[in-house]
Each structure stands twice: as structure tokens, then as C-alpha cells.
């Protein structure tokens, strides 16, 4: 499908599930690793390819945390954020909700919280001016770090003088096994009361009951992954009826072994059940993917043509937390591009 690949490459897109540190390309990681030579992360871009090959989800978390360890100064944060936007713009990503884990950088690493927020905001405004890519933030709790990380994350996300202007949502990531969602309810309550949207990961590595917990206790407006929802017809019906979208990341699910093969991925079952789906890249360089590749995967799994792909791109715009005029402008841009492509 060479034509479809070219169509996808030029299609204006929104990305709703993508992680900050997980978007560090080998080029950026090698720069950071060269700067911080005590790290175990290789600074040679070729060695990084092997380093980024995972055996299982636990191994992935291990590698991920070693890259987190390279983000040590506000300059590291700014460089990473700005360069991520450059990579996005090359793929015609016009809008992205980037998930940041400030607990890692601010509390664990000790980067001054004000300097951290200034660094991401400075990168955000520069990226919008230089690349035309609009960035918004999701602050997520690293679930494995426990309730102290939840307390710190909600503090940074809801304290007036600290929270950055671009912050729109509140999430929960990390491993799900042994990290029950309901314990985070009080923190999500506070984030929601402060006007943030609830977007926890759920059902990525555990069963549909975790997705139910995310809906009931964390009042999720969108679900990160939600892969195991396919095993619960009642849950699928609920997601469809209440129009709660799934942020589906097919290649990520294979890389972490959450799903065995792409052909076994439940994306088609979600669509068949009437669930709103968006496709996303999660931690793209770490999984050897990018958003354009995820659209190509979706085209194959869902048998989509150009109009189908445009509709998928518009799903993401519609269920994003961009403001009304921004959504209308991006949807119109997708329509214009598609009409132009299909015109004789
Ligand atoms: Zn994720």
C-alpha cells in the first residue's frame, strides 16, 4: 500500500497517548548519554537499537527508567521536549498530549520544580512557533512508586503557582500488576476538582476489571490502552454507550508482549463493538515505531482506505482536550487534505 503510506505521511494528525521520556529518539538519548557518562545507557546510536529491544514488560520498565535517569537538568528537559516536537512535526502531528512524569525529574532527580515547569513551557511555546505543533501536558503518577508519588504528582498538577499553563490532564502509568487502581481515587478526585481530565492507563497488562476500576474509581474520560476490554462484552458495551475512547497503541502492545502478534490485536473487536478508538505510539523510538506506522498498522487491521484513515485521525481530534476552535481547525485541515488527495 505505497499510496496509503504516502497519504498517512501527509495526513495532519493528533497524538493522545505518548510519553515524554519514552519519545526520546536514539539521537537525543545518545546526546544525553554522552553528557552523563556515568549512565549505563550506551551513547552509540547503533548500540541503542539493541538496548531498546525488550524481552518483557518488566525489562521495558527497566530500560525506560535508565533513560529517565538521563534527564537531570532543566536544559535536558527543554532539549528533550523541543526535539520531540520536531520529530512530531516531521510526521505532520499538529497536536499532541504528551504524558510527563514530573515525580521522576522533580522529586527523584531533584530538578527544581519551577525550573522544570519553565523548561517544558518554554519548549512548548517554541515548538508551536517553530514547528506549528501544539503541545499539551498530561502529568501521570508512576504507579510503581506508590502513594507518595501520587501525592507529589497531584500537588505539582494542582498548585496554582506551580502547574504549567499547558497542563490538561492527569494520568496513571507504570506496571498494573500489584498496583491496584482504586488506591489512587483521592488523588484523581483532587485533580478532577482542579479542572484536569482523567486519563489513566488500564487493562494494558491486567484484565478488564482494571478498566472498570479506572472508570468507577478514577472517573476515566479516556482509557490508556484498555486492551483487555476485549475480554468483557459488558465493558465494551459500556465504553461504546458512554463514548469513552480507548487510546490504542498496537506496536507497543506487541513490544511489551501484552498482545502476542498484531493479527491477534483486539483493535477490530473494539471498532466492531462501537467503541471510539484512537491510535497512538506510546513510546515510539523505544518500540521502533512512530505515529505514521501506527496508522499503517490500523489501516491493515481495520482494512481502512484514505477516508477511513481520515476518520480515524478525526476521532483523535474530537476526543482530544484541545479547545473547540482548535478542534474545528484541525478537523477542517484533515478534510481539506483528504479531499485534495482524492481529487481526480
Ligand atoms: Zn502509555
Boltz pocket constraint, residues with backbone or C-beta under 6 A from the ligand:
constraints:
  - pocket:
      binder: B
      contacts: [[A, 17], [A, 19], [A, 173], [A, 201], [A, 224], [A, 282]]
      max_distance: 6.0
